[in-house]
Amino acid sequence: MSVRELVVLGTASQVPTRHRNHNGYLLRWDGEGILFDPGEGTQRQMLRAGVAAHDLNRVCVTHFHGDHSLGLAGVIQRINLDRVPHEITAHYPRSGQRFFDRLRYATAYRETVGITEAPVAADGPLARTGGYTLEARKLSHPVESYGYGIVEPDGRRMLPERLAAHGIKGPDVGRLQREGSLDGVSLEDVSEVRRGQRFAFVMDTRLCDGVYALADGCDMLVIESTFLDEDEELAVEHGHLTAGQAARVARDAGVRHLVLTHFSQRYTDPDEFERQARAAGYEGELTVAHDLLRVPVPKRR
């Protein structure tokens, strides 16, 4: 059975705390695992969350600040130590190639696994598989940063009442799906579009076009909310979002499940992030993330 869920490995901004590890997020998408922003300590958090190196197919780094990338060295070496049998692709801003190189070869180890480097230099699709398209959009931060989106192709939902009206049943239903028409009846006559699921990952950024483009129509939006609204000036100065800003993006974009994360250590009450997100008018499903949380992607509409 296919599984689509977010495994939260760490949620701290800039520095870890007693209760929050540096960033790290694994998206399970059917048979694939996409690791986002492995900060320091990610390898240990993977162990605690029951995530193995064999579960990884892609690593996506939004930018090269330490809390989003210092865990790369350990993760890459673990991939090689465990001799992961499949190719792994790494995406990261091309402008940070020197940082990726340093992290990939931070110490001596035996390379046993092919890691394909696929740096990001512009908005647009990065990869297409049978199950999704991976996209990138530039964000607004003091260093070059990209957010990532997963878009499932649209499918079709068969409508039993229309099938019955045309006398189509049994094996003929599958034949119609494969061939597109049957005895003068087209697939469009007996089905409707089933919109593909959408997931977006937006880290360190001010409000910008890339944020809105990634959030548009998402089933799940994982987004930074480093600051509370009373510190909006600090957020803008340092290239971050507040809880209210993130929630308004989700509200206006029609996001079904909003996951807030990447919290400054200055705040001790996580419930305040939810209060401010609701006060901003977001009415969908809302999660204030904590370490080792598992959040299922909403079922298809």
N, C-alpha and C positions, 0 to 999 in steps of 0.2 A: 504494500500500500504506500502511495506517495506521501511524503511528509514535507510540509512547508512551515518552518518555524524559525524564529529568531532566538538564538542562545546568547544571552548577554554575559560577557566575560568580565567586563570592567566598565565603570561609569564615571571615573574621576577626571576632572579637568586639571591640567598642568601638573599636579602632584598627587600621588596616592594618599589616602587617609586610612585611618584604622578600619574603616568599613567599606571603602571603595578602592578597587584596583585601578591602575591606568586603563585606558580604553582597550576594547577588544569585543568584536561582535561576529558571531558566526551565523550566516543565513543558510539553513538547510532548504534546498529547493529540489524536491524529488530526490534523485540520486546524487546530487552534487552538493558540495559545501563551499561557500564563499566566505572567506575570512576578511573582515574589514578592520583596518587601523589597529594592528597588533602593537599595543604599547608595552612598556616594560612589565614583565611578569605574566605575559599572556600564556606562555607554555605551561606554567603552573595552574593558571585558571582553567586551561583546557583540560588538564588532568582532573581538577575538581568537578568540572561540568560533564565529564564523560565524553569529551571530544578527543579523537585521536588524529594524528597526522594523516592517517589514511583517509580521513573524512574530508580532507581539503582538496579542492580542484583549482581554486583561484584565491589569490591574495590581492586585495584592493586597498591601496593607501591613498588617503585624500591629500595629505601634505606631510612634509618632513619636519614637523615639530616632534620632540621626543615622546610626548605622551600619546602619540599616534603611530610611532614607528620604531621605537627602541627595542620592541619585542621581536622585530624581524629577524635579528641575528639568531636568537634561540629557536624560533619557529623553523627557519630554513635549515638549521643544523639538525633539528629533530626530524624533519622530513627526510634528510639524507641518512641519519642514523637508523631510522625505521625502514629505509629502503622502500618508500612508497612506490607502488608498481605502475602508477600512471603519471602522465605529464601534469605539471602544475604551472599555471600562468600567473605572472605578477604584473599588476597594473599600478602605475604611480606617475606623478607629474614628471615629464621629461626633464624639466629644469632641475629636478633633484636627482639626476642620474648619479652624480658623484656620491650622494648620501646613500643611495641604494647599493652602489658598489661597495662602499665601506661596510655597510651592515651585512651584506651577503658574505663578505670575506673578512669579517671582523677578527676571526681567529683561525687557526689551522684546523681542518677537518677533512674527511674523505668525502668527496662528492660522488654520490651514487645515483642521484635522481636528476633528470633534466628539468630545469626550471626555465620556462620561456619568458623572457622579458618583453613586455608589451607596453611601453610607456605611453602616457597620454599627453598630447600636445594641443588638442582643440576639442571643442564640443562635437558630440556625435556618437555613433555606434562604435563600440570597441570589439565586440564579438557577437556572433550569432550561432546559436545551437538549435537543436530541435525543440528545446523547451523554453528558450527565452532569448531576448536580445539584451546585452549589457551596454548601457549608454553612460556617457560622462557629460557633465556640465560644469563650466568654470564658476567658482565661487569668489567671494570678496574677503580676503584675509591678508595680513601683512606679507605672508609668503604665498606662492602660487598654490592654489588648492582646487581640487575637483570633487564634486559630489557624484554619486553613482546611482543609476536606476536600472531595475530589472523589469522588462516588459515581456509578458507572455503573449504569443500570437493569439489573435481572436480565433475562436472556434464557432461551432454551430450547435445549438440545442434543438433536438428533435421534439416536435409537438405531437403528442399521441392523438389528439383529436383530429388533426389534419391528416395524419397517416391513416387513421381509420376512415376518414371521409373519402380518401382515394383508394381504400382497400389494400393498403400496403402493410404487410406484417411479416413476422418471422425473418427468415434469411434475406428477404427482399429489402428490409430496412438497411442492413449492412451493405448490400449491393448498391443501393441508392447513395449511401454515404461515400462509397468508394468511387463510383462512376459519375456522380453528379446529376444523373437523370435516370428515369426508369419508365418506360411505356408512356412517354409524354409528360411525366411529372418531374419537375426539377427539384433539386434539393432545397432551393429557396421557397418552393411552394409549401413545404412541410416542416420548415425549421425556422429558427431565428438566430441572429448573431448572439453568441455568448462571448462577452468581452473578456479578454485575457486579463489575468491578474497583474498588478503593478506594485512594485516595492521601490522605495527610495531611501538612500542613505546620505544625509546632509550633515556634515560636521563643520568645523570652525569657519564662520562666515558672518558677514553683515547681511542685511536684506539686499537681494540683488535678483536680476532676471533668472539666474541659474537656479536659485532656490525655488522660485515659483514654477519654473519649467519642470523640475524634478518632482515637485509635490503634486502636480496637476493630476487629479483623478486617481490618486494612489489608494490601494487597499491598505497598505501599511507605510507610514512615514516615520523613519527613525531620524530624529533631528536634535541637534544640540540646543540646550537652553542653559547656557553657562550662568547667566545672571537672572535675578528677579527684576521686575519692571522698574523698581525705584532706582536701579543702577543702570538704566538704559544708556546714559552718557558713557559710562565705562565700557559697556558692551560695544558701542559704536567705535570708541577709541581703539579698542583692542581687537576688533574684528569678530565680534560674537553676537549672539542673539539672546533675547530675554524670553522667559516663559510665555509672556503675552504675545510677543512678536511671532514666536513659533506657532502658537495656537491660532493666531489670526491667519497665518499662511495656510494652516491645515483647514481652517474653516472655509476660507475663500476658495481653496483648491478642491474641496469635496473629499477630503481624506476620511477614510472609514475608521482607521485605527492609528492614533497618534502615540508615538513612543518618545518621551522626553528623556534626555540623558546629557552627560558631559557637564557635571555640576561643579561649580566653584566650591572650594573648601570653606569659604566664608559663611556658608549657610548650613544651619543645623537641623532645619525642619523641612524635610522633603515634601510634606503635605502642602506647603505654601506654593510649590510649583503647580500642583494640581488646581489649587484655588485660583491662582492667577490665570491659568489656562482656561478654566471654566468662565471666569469673569470676562475673558476676551471673547466669549461667544462660541467656543468650540463645544459641540454637543455630541460628537461621535465617541467611539470607544477610546479611552485614554489610559495610558500606563506611564507612571513615573518609574523609570527603570532602576533596578538595583542589581548588584552583582549576582551572577549565577541564576538569573531569572530566565525562564523559557516562555516565549510569547508566540502562540500560533498565528500564522497569517490568516486573516479572515477568509471564510469559505467564499467561493465564487458567488457573484450576485445572482 
